[in-house]
Amino acid sequence: MLEKAALVDPHHAVVIRALGKQFGEKVAVNGIDLTIPAGSFYGFVGPNGAGKTTTMSMMTGLLRPDHGQVWLHGFDMWQAPHDAKAILGVLVDGAVVFPRLTGAQLITYSGLLRGMDAEVVAERVPDLLRVMDLEDAANKMVADYSAGMTKKIGLAAAMIHSPHVLVLDEPFEAVDPVSSARIRAILNDYVASGGTVMISSHVMDLVERTCDHVAVIDRGEVLASGPMADVTAGMSLEDRFVSMVSTEHAGEGLSWFHT
Ligand SMILES: Nc1ncnc2c1ncn2[C@@H]1O[C@H](COP(=O)(O)OP(=O)(O)OP(=O)(O)O)[C@@H](O)[C@H]1O
């Protein structure tokens, strides 16, 4: 365990220690430790049900952990939630919170709810709609958006207050390749300017190309974490991931599934 001084090191955007969550008998997250350097593009990968969403929900103050702590730039997520959340942008898995707003309204209210000046919000909304290629859908209800459009409007809402840390659960899922490339370019610029991004994804190639750090989790535990090259150790991330995870899930195929 790090000393308190190290936990509030400004070079660490996110520090997670001994984070755990159980749902009934199911241990979803089993004592996770992670340190995410400021200015890193951090990938979070693991098989279905590994505990990624549960971890990200606890990191962002959406789900109370059973045990453990999370610091964002030194602010304890559960002791100083106001300070921690002020510097955080979040895209959660699943539906947006206010689907009966239009896209433009959703981004606007995200800014206003964060206490932003109305004029600054009004300036940023068209910029965000443009980069997300949602200008034509600005006045349409989010409930009527496609899956990819919903993802993009959620991302825009997470970015409006220009946070220090972005935690994005599957941000590119269902997003078309042109939008995906544009969003990645924006996130790369954001990281180059000192921002920190954490994304979860099942697309290993995208994570390997986009992220400079990665953590692999399975069954609620971290199997490996650190700079991408250290974790992949000369292999592709996909091969490394499969080699790490398949040993945990060794099993038979379907003996009856053939013609
Ligand atoms: N609210 C809940 N109630 C009960 N069990 C839950 C709940 N949320 C998650 N779980 C369980 O916890 C485990 C971890 O789920 P989680 O959604 O964090 O995984 P994940 O890595 O995000 O998976 P995926 O890649 O499939 O989205 C799973 O076994 C899941 O069934």
The ligand as a MOL file (V3000), in Angstrom:
LIG
                    3D

  0  0  0     0  0            999 V3000
M  V30 BEGIN CTAB
M  V30 COUNTS 31 33 0 0 0
M  V30 BEGIN ATOM
M  V30 1 N -26.4030 -4.9270 -10.2290 0
M  V30 2 C -25.9160 -6.1630 -10.2640 0
M  V30 3 N -26.5230 -7.1570 -9.5900 0
M  V30 4 C -26.0170 -8.4080 -9.6040 0
M  V30 5 N -24.9140 -8.7820 -10.2650 0
M  V30 6 C -24.2660 -7.8390 -10.9540 0
M  V30 7 C -24.7320 -6.4800 -10.9920 0
M  V30 8 N -23.8710 -5.7630 -11.7640 0
M  V30 9 C -22.9300 -6.6300 -12.1830 0
M  V30 10 N -23.1590 -7.8630 -11.6970 0
M  V30 11 C -22.3220 -9.0530 -11.9200 0
M  V30 12 O -20.9830 -8.6920 -11.6300 0
M  V30 13 C -20.0940 -9.2720 -12.5860 0
M  V30 14 C -19.2940 -8.1610 -13.2550 0
M  V30 15 O -20.1610 -7.4210 -14.1030 0
M  V30 16 P -19.6710 -6.1390 -14.9300 0
M  V30 17 O -20.8810 -5.5720 -15.6040 0
M  V30 18 O -18.8840 -5.2620 -14.0460 0
M  V30 19 O -18.7110 -6.8240 -16.0100 0
M  V30 20 P -18.0450 -6.2310 -17.3560 0
M  V30 21 O -16.5980 -6.5870 -17.2870 0
M  V30 22 O -18.3900 -4.8050 -17.5010 0
M  V30 23 O -18.7560 -7.1090 -18.4600 0
M  V30 24 P -19.1130 -6.8230 -20.0190 0
M  V30 25 O -17.8030 -6.7860 -20.7500 0
M  V30 26 O -19.9160 -8.0210 -20.3970 0
M  V30 27 O -19.8750 -5.5380 -20.0830 0
M  V30 28 C -20.9650 -10.0980 -13.5420 0
M  V30 29 O -20.9470 -11.4410 -13.1010 0
M  V30 30 C -22.3350 -9.4990 -13.3790 0
M  V30 31 O -23.3320 -10.4800 -13.6030 0
M  V30 END ATOM
M  V30 BEGIN BOND
M  V30 1 1 1 2
M  V30 2 1 2 3
M  V30 3 2 2 7
M  V30 4 2 3 4
M  V30 5 1 4 5
M  V30 6 2 5 6
M  V30 7 1 6 7
M  V30 8 1 6 10
M  V30 9 1 7 8
M  V30 10 2 8 9
M  V30 11 1 9 10
M  V30 12 1 10 11
M  V30 13 1 11 12
M  V30 14 1 11 30
M  V30 15 1 12 13
M  V30 16 1 13 14
M  V30 17 1 13 28
M  V30 18 1 14 15
M  V30 19 1 15 16
M  V30 20 2 16 17
M  V30 21 1 16 18
M  V30 22 1 16 19
M  V30 23 1 19 20
M  V30 24 2 20 21
M  V30 25 1 20 22
M  V30 26 1 20 23
M  V30 27 1 23 24
M  V30 28 2 24 25
M  V30 29 1 24 26
M  V30 30 1 24 27
M  V30 31 1 28 29
M  V30 32 1 28 30
M  V30 33 1 30 31
M  V30 END BOND
M  V30 END CTAB
M  END
